[in-house]
């Protein structure tokens, strides 16, 4: 069978634009990792709780109604994926969303899902 790449493009300009927008292998791996990390309901709840907020792990556990230990495991995964960052305040470690491209992606995703939620009539 003949490779598809040898066939002429129906719309060369559109194909060229799409090729320029293709992720590099490194960016693709990073995006895939971020999406894998977020494909967990508990971690999504943590990310939502940390929007415009800094919270200690015990407070996050309370919000999630989970054990401190289970919450810490989810926070570890989020830390390793550069989604959240810890900061120590005395003997308390508080978490916040990281301020890099992952945070921007999360904000964009959050705004998109906010639009999907039904509004309540006042």
N, C-alpha and C positions, 0 to 999 in steps of 0.2 A: 504494500500500500504506500502511496506517495505521501511524504510529509505535508502537512497543511501549510507550513511556512513557504513552500515553493509556489503556492497558488497566489495569483495577484489579488490585492486587496480591493474590495468593492468600493470602499471609501478610504483612500490612502491618508487623507488628512486626519480623519477620525482615528484610524489605526495608529498613526504617529503620536497623536495626543494621548491615547490610551497607553501606549508603550512608555511615554515619558512619565506617566502617573503610576506605573507599576512600582511596587515597593522593592527596595534592594533586599537581598537575602538577609542581611542583618536586621533591617527594619521589620521584615516579615516575621522573623523569629521573635523579635521583641513584642510585636503586636499579638502574635499567637500566644505567647506566654502571658501577656496581660489579660487577654480574653479567657484563657484557661483558668487563671486565678479568679476571675470575676464570675465564672460559671458555677458559683457556689452561693446559695441563698444567704448563708450566714455572713460571708465576706461582703456581699452586696449590701447587707444591712449595716455592717460596720462602716463601709465607705459612705453610705447615706448619713449615718450618725455623725461622721466626722466632717461633713460639709459645714463650713463656717464654724467649726467647733474643735476644741482640744479636749480629749477625754482620757482619763486613766483607764487601764485595762479592767479594773474592778467595776468602774462605772459602765463601761461597754458591756461587761458580762451581765450587769443588772438590767440594762436596756434589752439585751438579747434573751434574758431569762435563761442563761447558760452558766456553766461553772467557769470560774476564773481560769482554770487549767485549759479547758476547751477553747475559751476565748483567746488565750495566749497563743495557742497553736495556730489559730486563724491569723492573728496579728503577725506571727513569725512569717507565714506565707506571704502576707501583704508587704511586710518589710523587705523580704528577699526579692520581691518583684518591684521594689521601689515605688510602691503605691502609697505607703504611709511611712512617716518618720517619727521616731521617738525623741522626746526631749525631757531631760531630768529637771525636776523642780523640787529641790530638797531630796526627800527620800521617795518621791512619787514620780513615776514615769508617765508622761502624758503623750498621747498619739495625735497626730494631725495628718492630713493629706500632704503628700510630698508636693513640692512646688516645681515640678518639671513637666515634661510633655505628657507623662502618664496622668498627672493631675488635670491637665487641660483636656485630655481625652475623656476622663471621667466626668468632668463638668459638662462637656458636650453631650455625653451619653445621658447624664442625669437630666439635663434640660429637655432632651428629646423624650425621655420617659415621663417627665412631668407633664408634657403636653398630651400624653396618652391617658393620664388619670382623669376619670370623670370629675367634673366640677360639681360642687354642691350648691344647690340653690339657696340663696340667703333669705 
